[in-house]
Amino acid sequence: MAADVTELRVHGVSGMRAATLLDRPLVVRVAGDRDAGFYRPRPGYGEATGPGGATLEAYHWSNLTARNAARNLIQLLLLPFMLSNLATWSRPPGSGAVVKALCRLLGATLTGMFVLALASVSLDLVAWQCASDAACTTGRPALSWLASLPLGPRLALLAMVPITAILAVSWFSARAGRRYEGFSATTGSGGDRLDAPDFWHTAALVARLRLIHVAIAFGTLDATLLVVLAPRGPRVVGVGLLVAAITLVLVASVLLCVPGLANTGTVRGWAAAAVRGLGPAAGVLTALTLAYAVFLGPVPPEPGPVRLPGHARMVDGIVAVQAVLLVVLAAVAVRRQRRADESPQALRGLGAPLLASAAIGLGAALSAALVYRAADVLDRGAVPTTMRALANAPLQPPATFRWAALGTIAAVLTILLGAFAGSRLTRSRRRQEAARTMDQDFPHVPPDTQPQLRKVRDIIVRARLAERLSPLLRAYLVLSSLSLVVAGLDLAGFGPIQLAARLSGKASAVARAMFYLTDVGTYLVELFALGILVIGVLAYRSADLRGIVTVLWDLGSFWPRTAHPFAPPCYAERALPEMAKRTQALAGKGGVLLSGHSHGSVMAAATILQLPPQTLRRVALLTYGSPLGRLYARLFPAYLGDEVLRDVGDRVGWRWVNLWRHTDPTGGWIFSPHSPGEPPLTDDASGGVDCRLRDPRSVSVDPMDTVPPPIEGHWPYYTDDRYAAAVADLAGRLDPPTKTPGVVSRPLPDE
């Protein structure tokens, strides 16, 4: 039977080449293209079958996420949007539309913060503060001419900076998505289950979300301008435009919460008409706002207030809204998790607020870095703080950026220190657990193997560390939420230094310490942003660094863009339909064994949920080094939790084997962590899925070798005899093929 079975191997985020995946030096593409293709051993150059006797085939998809230096940089800068999009997929089971709506509103605040950060530089620091101060413009021809422009035309001209950025991000979002989301001819709007036919077809939904976020961005920019200009020009027109801008933002925000859009992406009636009208409305309103600014009549003499009027309050308002939404999201998630029938997950249902808080914190850090770096340059190196004389540091960015960024950095540093301390405190317990595994796997070994035993034990100890860090992640959520609440102190006029001076006296040591601490914090934020830029550039040149960035991006961009359209596009919207189509074609000729390594096991399981019943009876599943149980079931319980994974097993008739090792830092067991020879912890069909492999195979040196057997950890698995046995076992359990003719693959020229 194995000769009639195709073993379709799918790699993980490591992006290994097809030749490595198949363990054959020469391969040929039989379907797909250069970005994502199906490969087989080249005929006449070695065996075409694998260790278990099945015909070998590999799906190589890593070129879908391959990046050049420029794209790496752009994608890293979009990381807050990616995390906010990821948050909606990390909801507890049953929370549905409420969590999605809250995540989308949080994503909208990130879009608003993106615009306000750019406006802080172009409108507040340059057009308002620097252009009105001779010390800032002296010796700078590129800036000195701005002082001669009237206020309205000056603001209108500098408003082109955020306008250009909004259009550029929107264009990049649409263009990048066509590579995946527009690949299939199916025009769907997504679904709320992995087995929904349109789950991996969200092009229409992303297009609607893009219109909504562009409207929010332009509405925020228009409101920023009109708050300044309306009191200085014809009030009726100015106030009318300001009301229209606020209404535009509110309508767009309401549309994000429409049940049809929140659940399936389908909108009808007034909501559909409103979404279609957002783009023209935003364009017309922005054009009228710029025209109002250009043709503004005489204005009161400057200098006026130190900061752009109303701008700091808008920043404060967005941070306050983020804090409220985050608290509500956490409350909903915890309540739903407590009501869930299944056992609590590692994050206790807090995956969505945790990722949302990380997105907010990262967005605040990048915004603060941009604003304070610009202020530092314009101030000729004098970092602006409110304790310095204005003559020495005239530019005053909104203090909320400082609060939010410092709070995020403090939370991250606290968690890093906590992780270091936790790894030390739990090391003894993890060593005891590893020692029990060692006693079970290597009960009788000679004394000279002790060094190798200690090496294996230490690897197991490190591999199990991640499972002890979930309390720290929950602590990060609390700390980051507190940082947003503290940032709201700027609403009362208190920056970090003013608060310290008010509490301890203006000349106290505490106030002076806070003065220097905020300076250091500003530089830390700027170094953090610079580090992201450096990573984006070096990731294209360094294979190791590129691997780390690729892992992050492959995991983050696996899910469709249903919360934030400016997130990196979802490569699975091409990969999963391709895998499903190829599996159906192969099943028409014989059995198909979907063999997924690491993240490839997630893709294989998701493919199972997209296959029709007549195909599923000729499909089996082999996973190894799989994070399905260890990571995905815990972080995405609504979509890959225990209930969904059991559904996967039912659909393939429990023709499923999962190989795992204690030395694997990524993969693990899915249903039962029992060892070979022990009864499974579950008494149903799921108990036969997990199979633990002893690693290494021995700690002694073979008489024919010079060193002990290698510790294989996460890769490879196919070199193990038990892998071949699993392939043979699953192939033998497949139903015989029907006589329905299949699609014959034609080898393509090798590249």
N, C-alpha and C positions, 0 to 999 in steps of 0.2 A: 504493500500500500504506500510506503514512503516514496516510491519512485513516482507516484502520481500526485505527490504533494509538493507545492512550492513553498519554500521557507522564505517569507518576505521580511528581511531584516530592516529595522528602522533605527537610526542612530539617535543619540541624545544631543544636548546642547554643545557637546565638545566639538561637533562638526567634523568628525573623522571622514577621510576620503572613502569612496566606495570600495576601492581595492583593499583598504584596511578592514572595512566592515565585513567584506566577504572572505578575507584572508586569502586573496588570490592576487598575483602580481599584475595581471592584465585583465581588464574588464571592458565591456562594451555597453553603451546605452541602448536599451530596447524600447523605451517609452519616455515621454517627458522632454525636457530641454535642459539647457545648461544651468538654469536657476534651480530646478528641481526635477530630477530624473530617476528612472528605474534602470538599474544596471545588473548585468549577469556576467559570469566569467566568460571570457572570449573563447568561442569554440575552438578546440584543438590545442588549447594552452592550459592543460591541467583539468582536474575533475570539475564537473559542473554541479556536483552534489556535495552536500555538507556532511558533517560527522554523523548525523542521524539518518542519512540516506535520502533526504529531500533535495529537490532542485533549488539551488541558491539564487536569490534575487535580493537586491538592496535598493532602498529608497533613500537617495541622497538629497536633502533639502536645505543644507546649511547655507548654500549660496543665496537663498531668499533673504537671509539676514546679514549677508556680507556687506561690509561698509568700506568706503574710502575715508580719508582723514576728514574731509569737509562734512560728510554725512555723519560720521561718528560724533563730531563736535555738535552739530545741530541736534542730533538725537539725545545727547547727554543734557543739553539745555532744556529739552522737553521732558526730562525725567519727572518733574512734579506732576505734569499732566498724565504721564503714564501711571504713576502711583495712584492718582485719584481715580483713573479708569479701573485700575486693578482692585480698588476698594469695593466697588459694587459687586464684583464676583466673589468676594470673601464674606458675603452675608451668611447668617445662620439659615438653616432650612425653614421655609415658610414665611420669612419676613418680606419677601417679594417687593411689591411696588413702593412701600414706604422707604425701605433702605435705598432702593434705586433712586427715588426722588431726592432723598437727602444727599446721596453721593453726587448726584448731578448738580444740585445746588452748591455743594462744596466745590465742585469743579468750576461752576460759574464764578465763584468768588476768586478762584485762582486766575481765571481770565481777567477779571476786574483788577486784581493785584498786578498782573502782568502789565496792563495798560497804565495803571497808576505809577508803577515803578519807572516806566519810560517817560511818563508825564512829569515825574519828579525831576528827572534830569533835564529834559528839553524845555518844559514850560516853567517849572519852579526855579531850578538852579540857574539855568542859562537865560531864558527869556525874562524872568522876573527879577531874581536876585542879582545875578552877575551883570546883566545889562544895565542895571541901575546903580552900579558901584564902580567908580573909576579905578579903584585899586585892583579890581578883577579884570577889567578890560584893557588896562594900560599895557602896551607892548604886545597886544594880541589883535592884529588886524582882522582876523577872522571873526572876532567878537565885538570889537569896538564900534563897527558900523551899525550893530544892532541898537545901540543907545540912541541913534538918530531916528530910528523908526518909531512911529506912534505905537502905543500899547497894543491896540487891536491887530494891526498887520503883523506886529512882531510875534504875538501869540499864534496867529494863524499860520505864519511861516514855520515856526518851530513845532506846531502841531503835526506837520507833515512827517516828523520822525515816528511818533507812535502810529500814525495812519499807515505809513509804509511797512512798519513791523507787523501790524495786524494783517494787512494784505499778504505779506510774505509768508507768515505762518499759515494762513488759510490756504494759500496756493501750495505750499509744501505739503500740507495735510492732504489736499485733494490729489496732488500729483503722486505722492508716495503711495496712497491707497489704491490707485489704479493698478498697481503692479500685482496686488493680491485680490482686493475686493471686487475689482472689475474683471477679474480673470474668467469667472464663470458667467455664462449667459443668463443664469437665473437672477432675477431682480427681486430679492426678498428683503425683509426688514428684521431678520433675526427671530429668535424665540427665547423662551425661558428655561428650556431643558436641552440637554446635550443630544437628545434623540429627536428634537424638532427638525423637520426637513429644512427649514430656513435658518437654522442656528448659525451656520457658517456663511450666511449671505446677508450682510448688513449694510451694503452700499447705500441703499435708500435711506436707512436710518442715520448713517453717518452724515449724509448730505444734509438732512434736516437739522441734525445737531450742529453742523457747521454754520448753517444760517443763523441759528439761535445764538451761538457764541459770538459770531461776528457782530450781530446786533447788540449783544451785551457789551462788547468791546467798544463799539462806536458810541453807544449810548453813554458809557462811562466817560469816554473822552469828551463828548459834547457837554456833559454835565460839568466836567472839570473846567472847561472854557467858560461856560455860561454863568457859573457861580461867580467868576471874576468879572465878566463883561456886563451882565444884566444890570447891576447897580450903576454902571458907568455909562450906559447908553439908553436908548428908548426903552423904558421899563416894560411897556405892554408887550412889545415884540420879544425882548429878552426873556421876560418871565414866561411868556407863552412857549418859547423854544425850550426853556429849562424844564417846564412841566412836561413837554413832549418827550424830552430825553429821559426823564425819570419814568414816564409811562412806558417808553420803549423797553427799558431795562426790566420793569416789573412784569410787563406782558411776556417778555422772553423767559423770565424766571418762572412764571406760572405755566408756560408751555412745557417746561422741563418736568413739571409735576403732573401733567395730563395723564390719566391712567393708561390710555392706549399707548402713548409714547413710552411710559415707564415700564409697561409689561412686555409688549411685543414690538414696539416701534411703529405701529399702525395708527394713524390719526385720520379722522374724517370730520366733515362738517366745518364748523367755525374754526376748530383747531388747525385743520389742514390749510384753510384759507389764511389764517393768521401766520402760520409758518412760512407760506409762500410769500406773504407780504412783508415779512421782516426785512429781507434784503433790500428791496426798493425803499422801504421806509427809513432804514438806517442810512442809506446813501443820500436820500433827499435831505434828511435832518442834518447830517454832517455838512453837506454842501451849504444849507441855509445858515448853519452855525458859523462856518468859515466866512460866508458872505457878510454876516452880521458883524463879525470881528473886523473884516477888512474895511467896511464902510462905516465903522463906528465913529461917531462925532467926537468933539473935544472931550477929554477926560480930565479928572482932577490931577494937579501936578504930583509928580513922584519925587522922592520915594514914598511909598505907602507902607503897609505892613512889611515886616521882615520876610515872611514867607508868603507864598502864593495864597491869597485868601480862599479859605474853604478846603484847600487841598489836604492839609493834615487831618481835618475832620473826616474827609472821605476815606482816607487810609485807616483812621481809627474805626470808622463804621464797618469797613469790610472785615477787619480783624475781630471786631465784636460779633459780627454775624457768623464768622468762622467758629468762634468759641461756642456760640449757642448751638449751631448746627452739629458741632462735634459732640457736645454733651448729649444732645437729643439722640444722635446716632448711636452713641454708646449705650444709652438707656434702652433704646429699642432693641439693639442687638442682644444685650444681656437678658432682657425680659423674654425675648423669643428663645434664646438658648435654654433658659430655665424651663420653658414650656415644651421644649423639644422632647420627643420620646427617646431618642438615641442618647447614648452616654455623652457627657460634656466633652468637648474637644479641648485640645491643649491650650488654646487661646481663650477658652470660655466664651466663644462667640464674639470676641473683640477684634477679629481679623479686619473687618471693614473699618471701624474707627481707628485702629492702629495704622493701617495703610493710609487712611485719610490724613491723620495727624502727621505722618511722615511726609506726605505730599505738601501739606501746609507749611511745615517747618522748613523743608527744602526750598519751597517757593519764597518764603520769607528771607532765608539766608541769601539766596541768589539776588533777590530784590535789594536787600540791604547792601550787599557787596557792590552792585551796580551803582546805587545811589551814593554811597559813601566814597567809592573810588572816584566817581565823577566830582564830588564835592572836594575831595582831597586834591585832585588835579587843578580844579578851578581856584582853590585856595592856596595854590602853589606849595603844597606839602603840609599845610597846617590843618590837621584833622579837626573838623568842626565839633565843638562841644559848647554847651551853653554856659560853662563857667569861664570860658575865655572871653576876652574883650572882643567886641564885634569888629574892631579895626584889625585885629590879628586873624580872625576867623569869621568872615562875614556871612558865609553860607550856612544855612540852618535847614538840613533835611528834616522830614517828619521824625519825631522821636520814636514813633511806633515801630519803624523799621529796626531801630536799635534794640528796642525791647524784645521784639519777636525773634530777631536773629540771635541775640545774646541768650534768650531763653532756650532756643533750639540747641545752640552749642552747649549750653550747660546741661541740657537733658542728655545729649549724645555723650558728652564726656562722663557724666554720672553713670550712664549705662555701660560704657566701656570699662570704667573702673569696677562697676559691679560685676561685669562679666569676668574680668580678671580675678576678682576676689572669689566669685562663685566657682570658677574653675579650680581654684586652690582648695576651697572648702569642700567641694564635692569630689575631689580627686580620690580620697580614701575610699569612699563608697563605690565609685566607678571602678577602682582597682579591685575591690572585693568581687564585684559582679564579673569583671573580666577574668579574675582568678578562677571563679566557678566554671566559666566557659572553658578555660584552659585545662582544668582538671577533667572536664568531661571529654574534651577532644584529644588530649594527650595525657592519658592516665599513667602510663608507664614509659618514661623516657630516661635515657642515661644522663648522668650528672653533667656531662660536657655540653648539653643542650640548653643550660640555664640562660646564657646570654641571648640565644634566639628566642627562648620563651619570654624573657623580659621585653624583648623588642616587639613581639606579637602582642603581649599584654598592653604595652604602651599605645600601640596603634588602635587597639580596641577601645582603650580609655578615651583617646582623642576622638574616635569615631562616634562615641556616644555622648559627647559634650553638648551637641546642639539640642538634645532632648531635655537638657536641664535649664535651658535659657528662656523658656516661655514666661516664667514670672518676671524676668527682666524686661521682656517686651511689654507686658502689661504695665510695668512701672514706667516705661518710656511713654506710654499713652497718658498716664496721669501727669507726668512731669511736663510733657509738651502741651497738654491742655492747660495746665497752670500757667505756662509761659504766655499763652494767648490771653488768659484772664489778666495777668499782670500787665500785658501790653495795653490793655484797656485803660490803664492809669493815665495814659496820655490824654484821654478824654477830659480828665480833671486838670490837665496842664502839668503833669508830673512826668519828667523824664527820669532816667536812672539817677542822674546826679542831683536833680532838684529834690527827689524823694529822699536821698541820703542826707542832703543838707537840711531838709525840713525836719527829719527825725532826729538828727544828731548835732545840728548846728552847722552853719555855713563853713566855718573854718576848722571843723573837727577832723580828726584823723580818718574817720569813716568816709566823710565826704571827699577828702583828698584821695583816699584809696579807690573810691568809686570812680573818681575822675580818671585815674590812671587805668583802672580796670576797663572802663568803657573804651578808652583809646586802644588798649590791647585787644579787646573784643572786636573792635572795628577792623583791625588788621587781621585778626583770625578769620573773620567772615570773608574778607577780601582774599586771603590766602586759600580759603576753602573753595571759593569760586574759581580762583586761578588754577587750583589743583584739578578741578573738573575740566577746565579748558585744556590743561596739559594732558590729562588722561585721554581726552578726545582725540588729540593729535597723535600722541605716542601709541595709542591702541592700534593705529594702522601700521606702525613700524615694528612693534614688539609683539611677538607671537604669544608670549605668556600674558601680557596685559590685554591683548586683543581677546584672548580666551576668557579672561574674567569679565570684560565688558560684554562679550558675546553671550556668556551665560546669563548675565543680568537681563540683557535685552531679549534673549530667546524666551526666558521665563515670563518677563513682563508683557511682551507683545504676543503671547500665545492667545490671549483672550480678545474677543472683538471689541471695537471701540463703541461701546454703548453708553458711556458716561461722559467722556470728554473726546471731542473730535480731533483735538490737536495732539493727542497721544500718538506714539508711533503706530503705524498700521499693523494689522493682525495678519501675520504670515500664514496662520492656520486656515484662513479663509481660502487659501489656495491648496495648502498641503492636505488638509483633511478630505475635501471633496475628491482630490486626485487619488488619495489612498483608497477611498471607498470605491471609486470607479475602477481602479486597477484590481482591487480585490474581487469585485464582482466579475470582471473579465476572466481572471484566473480561476475563479470558482466554477466557471462554465466549462473548464477543461479538467478540473480535478480539485483536490483539497487544497486549502490555503492555511498555512501556519503563520499568523502574524507574530513576529518575533521582535519585541521592542526593548531596547536597552535604555536605561535611565529615563530621560524625558521622552524618548521614543516609546516607552511603555504607556505613557499618558496619551500620546497620539494614537497608539494602537487601540487602547481602550475606548477612546472617543470615536474612532473609526467603527468599532463594533456597534456602537449605538446608532450609527447612521446606515447600517446595512439592512436590507430586507430579509424577511424570514427564510425565503427560499435559498438565499446565499449563506445565511448563518449556520445552517445545518452542515455546511462543508467548510467551516472555519473553526480553527482552534487558536488559542492565545498562549504565548510564552513570553513572560516578562522576567527581567533580571536587572539587578541594580536599580530597582524601581522605587521612585519616591512617592508612589501613589498612596501608600498607607502612612508613610512617615511624614510627608509634607502636604500633599494635595488634599487628602481627606481631612486634614486638620485646618488648613488655611482656606479651603474652598468647600466647606461641608455641604452646601446646598447643591453643588454641581458634581462633586466627586467624593461625596461622603459614603458611609458604609452602605446606605440603601442603594445608591447608584452603582457602586462596585458590585453589589450582589445582583443587581439587574444585569450587569455585564456578564457575570458568571452564568446566570439563568439563560441568557440569550445564546451563549455558545454551548449550552448543555454541560457546563462546568468542565469543559475541555480546556482547562487553564492550569498552568504550572507557573509559579513564581519562585525563582531562585534568588537567594539572598545570603549575605555573609555578615558576620559580626564586624569584620574589618572594613566594611564598606561605609564611608562617611555620608553617603547620599542615599543609597537604597536600603531597603529593609523589608520586613514582613508586611503582609497586607491584612490577613484575617487571624492568623495564629502564629505566635513566635516559638512553637515547639521545636525541639531538636530531633534529628533522625532517631527513630526507634521509640520516641515518646508519643503518646496519644495527643491529638490536636486539642486545643482549648475550646473549639466549637464542635458541636455534635451534628452539624448538618454537612451539606456537600462542600461548603467553603473550607472545611478542615483539610481537604486534600489538595488545596492550592499551593500553600507555602512549603518550600523545601529548602532547609538551611544547608549550605555547603560549608564544609570545614575548610578554613583558610588560615595558614597554608596547609597543604596536604600532609606535611610532616615537618617536624623541627629538627630532624636528624639529617645528616649528610648521607646521601645514597652512596653505596660503594662504587658506583660507576660515575659519580659526580664529584665536584670539588667544593661546592657550596650547598647550603640548605635550599629546599624548594622556595621559589619566590612567594612573597605575600602579595596577592593579586588585588585585593581590595575591590575597587569599583570597576576595574577592567583589566584583563579580558575575562569573559565567562565561557566563550565557545571552546576554549582549550581544555575545559574540564570534562571528564568522561561523563559526568552526570548531566551535562548539557546535552550531549548526544543521546543519552538515555531518555531525557525528557522529550526531545524531538521525535524519537522513535515511538515513544509511548503515545504522544498526542496524535501523530500521524496514523497510528493504528486505531485510534478511536474515531477518526473521521468517517463520515458516511461516504460510500462510493459515489463517484461523479455520475451525473446523468449524461445522456448522449447529446445534450444541447451544444451546438457548436460554439466555441469560444472565439475570442479575438486573438488572432495570431500576431505576435510581435515581430516586427522587422528590425533587425539590428541596424543601428545607425553607425556611421563612420566614427571611429575612435578619435578623440581630440588630443 
